[in-house]
Amino acid sequence: LLHFIGSKDMWRAYSDMREANFKNSDKYFHARGNYDAAQRGPGGAWAAKVISDAREGIQRLTGHGAEDSRADQAANKWGRSGKDPNHFRPKGLPSKY
């Protein structure tokens, strides 16, 4: 069950990122989704890792830059490890996110 809820946390972060459409905010949303999911426990952390790894793998296959993918994965790991996602929060991002 917790892996399902962790998946919902990841989807919420992705949806918020799309809605915000805010420059330089993707690392924040990566970290936040992973952080929220991992706070649910091992099942949530597992779901966050699986989803993050799959997303990055797909992006690499579709020509997403390797350097950007590494930066995304670093933000994913940051959040999953319980570190504050606001470390990546861009100045001016609306507080609702």
C-alpha positions as CSV (number, residue, x, y, z in Angstrom):
1,L,0.0,0.0,0.0
2,L,2.8,2.5,0.9
3,H,4.4,2.0,-2.5
4,F,1.0,3.0,-4.1
5,I,0.9,6.1,-1.9
6,G,4.5,6.9,-2.7
7,S,3.6,6.7,-6.4
8,K,0.8,9.2,-5.8
9,D,3.4,11.5,-4.1
10,M,5.6,11.3,-7.2
11,W,2.6,12.0,-9.5
12,R,1.6,15.0,-7.4
13,A,5.1,16.5,-7.7
14,Y,5.1,15.9,-11.4
15,S,1.6,17.5,-11.8
16,D,2.7,20.5,-9.7
17,M,5.8,20.9,-11.8
18,R,3.7,20.9,-15.0
19,E,1.2,23.3,-13.5
20,A,3.8,25.7,-12.1
21,N,5.7,25.7,-15.4
22,F,8.4,27.7,-13.6
23,K,11.9,28.1,-14.9
24,N,14.6,26.1,-13.2
25,S,12.2,24.3,-10.9
26,D,12.5,20.7,-12.1
27,K,15.2,19.7,-9.6
28,Y,13.0,21.0,-6.7
29,F,10.0,18.9,-7.9
30,H,12.3,15.9,-8.4
31,A,13.6,16.3,-4.8
32,R,10.1,17.0,-3.4
33,G,8.4,14.0,-5.0
34,N,11.1,11.7,-3.8
35,Y,11.1,13.3,-0.3
36,D,7.3,13.0,0.1
37,A,7.3,9.4,-1.1
38,A,10.2,8.4,1.1
39,Q,8.5,9.9,4.2
40,R,6.0,7.1,3.8
41,G,8.6,4.5,4.7
42,P,10.5,1.8,2.8
43,G,7.7,1.1,0.3
44,G,7.4,4.8,-0.6
45,A,11.2,5.1,-1.0
46,W,11.2,2.0,-3.2
47,A,8.4,3.5,-5.4
48,A,10.3,6.8,-5.7
49,K,13.5,5.0,-6.7
50,V,11.8,2.8,-9.3
51,I,9.8,5.7,-10.8
52,S,12.8,8.0,-10.8
53,D,15.1,5.5,-12.4
54,A,12.5,4.6,-15.1
55,R,11.8,8.3,-15.9
56,E,15.5,9.0,-16.2
57,G,16.1,5.9,-18.4
58,I,13.3,6.9,-20.7
59,Q,14.6,10.5,-21.0
60,R,18.1,9.2,-21.8
61,L,16.7,7.0,-24.6
62,T,14.8,10.0,-26.0
63,G,17.9,12.2,-26.1
64,H,17.7,13.9,-22.8
65,G,21.2,15.1,-21.9
66,A,23.3,12.8,-19.7
67,E,24.5,15.7,-17.5
68,D,20.9,16.9,-16.9
69,S,19.9,13.3,-16.1
70,R,22.7,13.0,-13.5
71,A,21.6,16.3,-11.9
72,D,18.0,15.1,-11.8
73,Q,19.1,11.8,-10.2
74,A,21.1,13.7,-7.6
75,A,18.0,15.7,-6.7
76,N,16.0,12.5,-6.6
77,K,18.5,10.9,-4.2
78,W,18.7,14.1,-2.1
79,G,14.9,14.0,-1.5
80,R,14.8,10.2,-0.9
81,S,17.5,10.5,1.7
82,G,15.3,12.9,3.7
83,K,17.1,16.1,2.9
84,D,15.1,19.3,2.5
85,P,13.8,19.6,-1.1
86,N,13.8,23.4,-0.6
87,H,17.5,23.3,-1.2
88,F,16.6,23.2,-4.9
89,R,13.7,25.6,-4.7
90,P,14.1,28.5,-7.2
91,K,13.6,32.0,-6.0
92,G,10.1,33.2,-6.8
93,L,8.4,29.8,-7.1
94,P,4.9,30.4,-5.7
95,S,4.5,29.2,-2.1
96,K,1.6,26.8,-3.0
97,Y,4.3,24.5,-4.3
